[in-house]
Amino acid sequence: MPAMIPERSKTDYAVYMKRTDLTTGPIASSLMFFALPLIFGNMLQTLYNAADSIIVGRFIGPDALASVGSAYSLMTFLTSIMIGLAMGSGISFSYLYAGNKLKMLRRALALSFAFIAAVTVLITVIPIIFIDSILRFLSVPESLIPMMKDYLKYIFPGLPALFLYNFFSSAERAIGDSKVPLIFMALSAVMNIVLDLLFVAVFDYGVAGAAIATLVSQIAAGAGITLYTLLKTPILRFSAKDLYPDKNLAKEIGSLSVLTAMQQSVMNFGILMVQGIVNSFGPAVMAAFAAGVKIDSIAYMPLQEFGNAFGTFVSQNMATDKERVRKGVRTAFLIATAFAIVISLVIFLLPDLFMMIFVNPSETGIISIGRSYLRIEGAFYILIGYLFLFYAIFRGLKMPAISLLLTIISLGLRVLLAYFLSKAIGPAGIWISIPIGWLFADITGWILYRREKRMMA
């Protein structure tokens, strides 16, 4: 790492704050100005992830789509660990930055970087060693295992690059800059799509070609944002000299990052369990679910990223203006409601159109299953939109344990109900279980927020 820079002056700090401050000005416009680059960036990331499924589904076939879709669920679980750690650390970064504790911020960056890097090594190596056992646990049909392993062997080495992208994205967002992560994700997404088409459609490398395209694109995004942050954002530059024991800081970062990572990983582990139930119904349902999940993730992503933006808003305002936080909660729920209504209408009315992005129109059985999934999920996006806001509120209040509790309620109910309802009414039972989990988590989140709101007065 570059040499440690001296403490920034108050003038320099004021320049950063003028560009990134969420503690002043109209709440709605401040939130939207900060959230829009996050939304566009994550939409690009989701499209980036969807590109593999779209291209292999259209150029190779339903079995390839099912294999890549099932691999995606596994990779989402693994990456959610490092993303959660980065998000949790970002809460500390926001508080330290808002308080102009820049020397402490560099310590926090160094400690967090070392910790998440070590975890990344573990989640890269362990799945490679136990891949056969993992695929059996997920009930992957024997016919799809060779294709899935061919895809994963190129995807696993990209995890360290994903760590770099998510860590430095979290750091940039913590100081209010949501545009830089967007730029690097946009470049990576375009690269991934171009390479996907080249390796799969032109060179006919199969699912391995899609995986190689993703690997190269991830390395470009991770290396790019790392170099940019270290060279162009001196307030976030740290060195090995900053990496020394600080018990209180390490405790805070550990608590926030680990609990947030648990919340993210529990959420995606629940999805992985649902994937196992889906796999038991065979390749057609797997393919429909793979397409439906990708469409889902693109559809409600504005709600997810708006929630993440609101988490930064809460973090920056809690130390100075709790009344602004309370007003922000009301504004955020109104904006999320408007987002959700529009998105739900689009998905509910046009499910076949979105399914045919992933599969040929002749695959009527897969499209029919996907239509059922999308109409059930799409009708209730408002519930997951509210849940993302509750996650953000409690992370911003430095209470990630409550976000974890809400995730356990949502995913626990989803997995439990999916298991029993799928036996009673088939795959539709899996789809129905998902919004029920969202609803009960929302009710719990509202009750707990009302309690905290009285304590914040």
C-alpha positions in Angstrom: 0.0 0.0 0.0 1.2 3.6 -0.5 2.7 5.4 2.4 0.4 6.8 5.0 -0.6 10.4 4.4 -0.8 13.0 7.1 -4.1 13.9 8.7 -6.2 15.9 6.3 -6.9 19.6 7.1 -10.3 20.9 8.0 -10.4 22.7 4.6 -9.8 19.5 2.7 -12.4 17.7 4.8 -14.9 20.5 4.1 -14.3 20.0 0.4 -15.2 16.3 0.7 -18.2 17.0 2.8 -19.5 19.7 0.5 -19.5 17.1 -2.3 -20.9 14.2 -0.3 -22.9 15.5 2.8 -26.2 13.8 3.5 -26.8 15.8 6.7 -28.1 19.0 5.2 -30.5 20.0 2.4 -33.9 18.6 1.3 -34.1 14.9 2.4 -35.8 13.5 -0.7 -33.5 15.1 -3.2 -30.4 14.3 -1.2 -31.4 10.7 -0.9 -32.3 10.4 -4.6 -29.1 12.2 -5.7 -27.0 9.7 -3.7 -29.1 6.6 -4.4 -29.4 6.9 -8.2 -25.7 6.0 -8.9 -26.1 3.1 -6.5 -29.2 1.9 -8.3 -27.7 2.2 -11.7 -24.5 0.6 -10.5 -26.2 -2.4 -8.9 -28.5 -2.7 -11.9 -25.4 -3.0 -14.1 -23.9 -5.6 -11.6 -27.2 -7.6 -11.8 -27.3 -7.3 -15.6 -23.6 -8.3 -15.5 -24.6 -11.4 -13.5 -27.6 -12.1 -15.7 -25.6 -11.9 -18.9 -24.2 -15.4 -18.3 -27.7 -16.8 -17.9 -29.2 -15.0 -20.8 -26.4 -15.9 -23.3 -26.1 -19.6 -22.2 -29.9 -19.9 -22.2 -30.3 -18.5 -25.7 -27.2 -20.0 -27.3 -26.7 -23.3 -25.5 -30.1 -24.3 -24.0 -32.2 -24.9 -20.9 -29.8 -27.3 -19.2 -27.0 -24.7 -19.4 -29.4 -22.1 -18.0 -30.3 -24.4 -15.2 -26.6 -25.2 -14.4 -25.5 -21.5 -14.4 -28.6 -20.5 -12.4 -27.9 -23.1 -9.7 -24.2 -22.0 -9.6 -25.4 -18.4 -9.3 -27.3 -19.3 -6.1 -24.2 -20.9 -4.6 -21.9 -17.9 -5.6 -24.4 -15.4 -4.3 -24.2 -17.1 -0.9 -20.4 -17.1 -0.9 -20.1 -13.5 -2.1 -22.7 -12.3 0.3 -20.3 -13.0 3.1 -17.6 -10.6 1.8 -20.3 -8.1 0.7 -21.8 -8.1 4.2 -18.4 -7.7 5.8 -17.7 -4.7 3.6 -21.2 -3.2 4.2 -20.8 -3.5 8.0 -17.4 -2.0 7.9 -18.8 0.8 5.8 -21.1 1.8 8.7 -18.0 2.5 10.8 -16.3 4.3 7.9 -19.4 6.6 7.6 -19.4 7.5 11.3 -15.7 8.2 11.4 -15.8 10.3 8.2 -18.9 12.3 9.4 -17.0 13.0 12.7 -13.8 14.1 10.8 -11.8 11.3 12.6 -9.7 10.7 9.6 -6.7 9.0 11.4 -9.1 6.6 13.0 -10.8 6.1 9.6 -7.5 4.9 8.1 -7.0 2.5 11.0 -10.5 1.2 10.4 -9.9 0.7 6.7 -6.6 -1.2 7.3 -8.2 -3.5 10.0 -11.2 -4.2 7.9 -9.2 -4.8 4.7 -7.0 -7.4 6.5 -9.9 -9.2 8.1 -12.1 -9.4 4.9 -9.1 -10.5 2.8 -8.5 -13.4 5.2 -12.2 -14.4 5.0 -12.1 -14.2 1.2 -9.2 -16.7 1.1 -11.2 -19.1 3.2 -14.4 -18.8 1.1 -12.4 -19.3 -2.1 -10.4 -22.4 -1.0 -13.0 -24.3 1.0 -15.7 -24.6 -1.8 -13.0 -25.8 -4.2 -12.1 -28.6 -1.9 -15.6 -29.7 -1.1 -17.4 -28.9 -4.4 -18.7 -32.5 -4.9 -20.3 -32.6 -1.5 -21.8 -29.1 -2.0 -23.4 -30.2 -5.3 -24.9 -33.3 -3.7 -26.2 -31.2 -0.8 -27.9 -28.9 -3.4 -29.6 -31.9 -5.1 -28.2 -31.0 -8.4 -29.3 -33.6 -11.1 -26.5 -35.8 -12.1 -26.9 -34.8 -15.8 -26.1 -31.1 -14.9 -23.1 -31.7 -12.5 -20.3 -31.7 -15.2 -21.6 -28.5 -16.7 -21.9 -26.8 -13.3 -18.4 -27.8 -12.2 -17.0 -26.6 -15.6 -18.6 -23.2 -14.8 -17.5 -23.0 -11.2 -13.9 -23.8 -11.7 -13.4 -20.5 -13.4 -15.7 -18.5 -11.2 -14.1 -19.4 -7.8 -10.7 -17.7 -8.6 -12.6 -14.4 -9.2 -13.6 -14.0 -5.6 -10.6 -12.0 -4.5 -11.3 -9.5 -7.3 -14.9 -9.3 -6.0 -13.5 -8.6 -2.6 -11.5 -5.7 -3.8 -14.4 -4.2 -5.7 -16.8 -4.5 -2.9 -14.4 -3.3 -0.2 -13.4 -0.1 -2.0 -16.9 0.5 -3.3 -18.1 0.4 0.3 -15.3 2.8 1.4 -16.2 5.3 -1.4 -19.9 5.1 -0.6 -19.2 5.7 3.1 -17.8 9.1 2.2 -20.8 9.8 0.0 -19.3 9.0 -3.4 -21.6 6.6 -5.2 -20.5 7.5 -8.7 -17.0 5.9 -8.7 -18.3 2.4 -8.0 -20.9 2.9 -10.8 -18.2 3.8 -13.4 -16.1 0.7 -12.7 -19.2 -1.6 -12.6 -20.4 -0.1 -15.9 -17.0 -0.8 -17.6 -17.0 -4.3 -16.1 -20.6 -5.1 -17.2 -19.9 -4.0 -20.8 -16.8 -6.1 -20.9 -18.6 -9.1 -19.5 -21.4 -9.0 -22.1 -18.9 -8.5 -25.0 -16.7 -11.4 -23.8 -19.8 -13.6 -23.1 -20.9 -13.2 -26.7 -17.4 -13.7 -28.0 -16.6 -16.9 -25.9 -20.1 -18.5 -26.0 -21.7 -17.4 -29.3 -18.6 -17.1 -31.5 -15.9 -19.4 -30.1 -18.4 -22.0 -28.7 -16.6 -22.5 -25.4 -19.9 -23.4 -23.6 -20.6 -22.5 -20.0 -16.8 -22.3 -19.4 -16.7 -19.4 -21.8 -19.3 -17.5 -19.8 -17.4 -18.2 -16.6 -14.1 -17.0 -18.2 -15.8 -13.8 -19.3 -17.1 -13.2 -15.8 -13.6 -13.8 -14.3 -11.9 -11.4 -16.6 -14.5 -8.7 -16.0 -14.3 -9.1 -12.2 -10.6 -8.7 -12.2 -10.9 -5.5 -14.3 -13.5 -4.0 -11.9 -11.5 -5.0 -8.7 -8.2 -3.8 -9.9 -9.6 -0.6 -11.4 -11.4 0.7 -8.3 -8.5 -0.3 -6.1 -6.1 1.8 -8.1 -8.5 4.7 -8.4 -9.2 4.8 -4.6 -5.5 4.6 -3.7 -4.4 7.2 -6.2 -7.4 9.6 -6.4 -9.1 9.4 -3.0 -6.3 10.2 -0.5 -8.8 10.4 2.4 -9.2 6.6 2.0 -5.5 5.8 1.5 -4.0 3.6 4.2 -0.8 1.5 4.7 0.5 -1.3 6.8 1.5 1.3 9.4 -2.2 1.8 10.1 -2.6 -1.9 10.9 -1.9 -2.1 14.6 -4.1 -3.3 17.5 -6.9 -1.0 18.5 -9.2 -3.0 20.8 -12.2 -0.7 20.7 -12.1 0.0 17.0 -11.6 -3.7 16.2 -14.5 -4.6 18.4 -16.8 -2.1 16.7 -15.8 -3.1 13.2 -16.0 -6.8 14.1 -19.4 -6.5 15.6 -20.9 -4.4 12.7 -19.2 -6.3 9.9 -19.7 -9.8 11.2 -23.4 -9.3 12.1 -24.0 -7.6 8.7 -22.2 -10.5 7.0 -24.3 -13.0 8.9 -27.5 -11.1 7.9 -26.4 -11.2 4.2 -25.2 -14.8 4.3 -28.3 -16.1 6.2 -30.5 -14.4 3.6 -28.6 -16.0 0.7 -28.2 -19.3 2.6 -32.0 -19.4 2.8 -32.1 -18.8 -1.0 -29.6 -21.6 -1.4 -31.9 -23.9 0.6 -34.8 -22.9 -1.6 -32.6 -23.7 -4.6 -32.2 -27.2 -3.3 -36.0 -27.6 -3.1 -36.3 -26.2 -6.6 -33.6 -28.6 -7.9 -35.7 -31.6 -6.7 -38.3 -30.7 -9.4 -35.9 -31.2 -12.3 -34.2 -29.1 -15.0 -37.4 -27.3 -16.4 -38.3 -25.8 -13.0 -34.6 -25.1 -12.3 -34.4 -23.2 -15.6 -37.6 -21.2 -14.9 -36.4 -20.4 -11.4 -32.9 -19.3 -12.7 -34.5 -16.9 -15.1 -37.1 -15.7 -12.6 -34.6 -15.0 -9.9 -32.5 -12.9 -12.3 -35.5 -11.0 -13.4 -36.5 -10.6 -9.7 -33.1 -9.3 -8.7 -33.2 -6.7 -11.5 -36.8 -5.7 -10.8 -36.5 -5.0 -7.1 -32.9 -3.8 -7.2 -33.8 -0.1 -7.1 -35.5 -0.9 -3.8 -32.5 -2.7 -2.5 -30.0 0.0 -3.4 -32.3 2.8 -2.2 -32.3 1.0 1.1 -28.5 0.9 1.1 -28.3 4.6 0.3 -30.7 5.3 3.2 -28.4 3.3 5.5 -25.6 5.8 4.8 -28.1 8.6 5.4 -29.0 7.2 8.8 -25.3 6.7 9.7 -24.3 10.2 8.8 -27.2 11.9 10.6 -27.5 9.9 13.8 -24.7 11.7 15.6 -26.0 15.2 14.9 -29.7 15.2 14.1 -32.0 12.4 15.2 -35.1 14.3 14.1 -33.7 14.4 10.5 -33.4 10.6 10.7 -37.1 10.3 11.8 -38.2 12.6 9.0 -35.9 10.6 6.6 -37.7 7.4 7.6 -41.1 8.8 6.5 -39.6 10.1 3.3 -37.9 6.8 2.5 -41.0 4.7 3.0 -43.0 7.0 0.6 -40.3 6.8 -2.1 -40.0 3.0 -1.7 -43.8 2.6 -2.0 -43.8 4.6 -5.3 -40.9 2.5 -6.6 -42.6 -0.8 -5.7 -46.0 0.0 -7.2 -44.5 0.9 -10.6 -42.1 -2.1 -10.6 -44.8 -4.6 -9.6 -47.2 -3.4 -12.3 -44.5 -3.9 -15.0 -43.5 -7.4 -13.9 -47.1 -8.6 -13.2 -48.3 -7.4 -16.7 -45.3 -8.6 -18.8 -43.9 -11.8 -17.3 -43.7 -13.7 -20.6 -41.7 -10.9 -22.3 -39.1 -11.0 -19.5 -38.9 -14.8 -19.5 -38.2 -14.8 -23.3 -35.1 -12.8 -22.7 -33.6 -15.9 -21.1 -35.3 -18.8 -23.1 -36.5 -19.3 -26.6 -40.2 -18.7 -27.1 -40.6 -22.4 -28.0 -39.9 -23.4 -24.4 -43.5 -22.8 -23.4 -43.3 -25.1 -20.3 -40.4 -23.1 -18.8 -42.1 -19.8 -19.7 -45.3 -20.9 -18.0 -43.5 -21.9 -14.8 -41.6 -18.6 -14.8 -44.8 -16.6 -15.4 -46.3 -18.2 -12.2 -43.2 -17.3 -10.2 -43.0 -13.7 -11.5 -46.6 -12.9 -10.9 -46.6 -14.2 -7.4 -43.3 -12.4 -6.5 -44.1 -9.3 -8.5 -47.3 -8.6 -6.7 -45.5 -8.2 -3.4 -42.4 -6.2 -4.1 -43.6 -3.5 -1.7 -42.9 -6.0 1.1 -39.3 -6.6 0.2 -38.9 -2.8 -0.4 -39.9 -2.1 3.2 -37.7 -4.9 4.4 -34.6 -3.4 2.7 -35.4 -0.1 4.5 -35.7 -1.8 7.9 -32.3 -3.5 7.2 -30.8 -0.1 6.5 -32.4 1.6 9.5 -31.0 -0.9 12.0 -27.6 -1.0 10.3 -27.4 2.8 10.4 -28.3 2.7 14.1 -25.4 0.3 14.7 -27.9 -2.5 15.5 -27.1 -5.1 12.8 -28.3 -7.8 15.1 -31.9 -6.7 14.5 -31.3 -6.8 10.7 -30.0 -10.4 11.2 -33.1 -11.2 13.2 -35.4 -9.9 10.5 -33.5 -12.0 7.9 -33.8 -15.1 10.0 -37.6 -14.6 10.3 -37.9 -13.9 6.5 -35.7 -16.7 5.3 -36.7 -19.2 8.0 -40.3 -18.9 7.2 -39.5 -19.1 3.5 -37.6 -22.3 3.7 -40.0 -24.0 6.1 -43.1 -23.0 4.1 -41.4 -23.9 0.8 -40.6 -27.4 2.0 -44.2 -28.1 3.1 -46.1 -26.2 0.5 -44.1 -27.6 -2.4 -45.1 -31.1 -1.3 -48.7 -30.0 -1.2 -49.1 -27.9 -4.4 -45.8 -28.2 -6.3 -43.4 -25.4 -7.3 -46.1 -22.7 -6.7 -45.8 -23.5 -3.0 -42.2 -22.4 -3.1 -43.1 -19.1 -4.8 -45.9 -18.4 -2.3 -43.6 -18.9 0.7 -41.4 -16.0 -0.3 -43.7 -13.0 0.2 -45.1 -14.6 3.4 -41.6 -14.5 4.8 -41.2 -10.8 3.8 -44.5 -9.9 5.4 -43.7 -11.4 8.8 -40.2 -9.8 8.8 -41.8 -6.4 8.0 -44.2 -6.6 10.9 -41.4 -7.5 13.3 -39.2 -4.6 11.9 -42.0 -2.1 12.3 -42.6 -3.1 15.9 -38.9 -2.9 16.8 -38.5 0.4 15.0 -41.4 1.9 16.9 -39.6 0.9 20.1 -36.3 2.4 18.9 -38.1 5.6 17.8 -39.3 6.3 21.3 -35.7 5.8 22.6 -34.3 8.2 19.9 -36.6 11.0 21.1 
